[in-house]
Amino acid sequence: VPQPVDENVTSVLGWFTRQGDRVGLADFFMFADNFGLSGGEDDYDSRFDIVTNGTVDLLDFFRFADDFGTVVVNAEEIQAQLGL
């Protein structure tokens, strides 16, 4: 499955739900549910550790905020490959 990208072919890291064609509120709620978790904890999911420092923290939030509202230009291709 290809990496989600925007119109400039820049990776879109905050499109967690794979729903619709842009990073939105559903993605934010998924991120918020994982905020504060660290590697080694039962519920930790590395997808939300966008900055990859072992913890879903403010650095990840700021990177997510950069993606918020961004259109994923290859959304349909990704959704088709995932069977969504």
Secondary structure, DSSP 8 states (H G I E B T S, - for coil): ----B-TTS-B-----S--TTB--HHHHHHHHHHTT-BTTSTT--GGG-TT-SSB--HHHHHHHHHHTT-B-TTHHHHHHHHT-
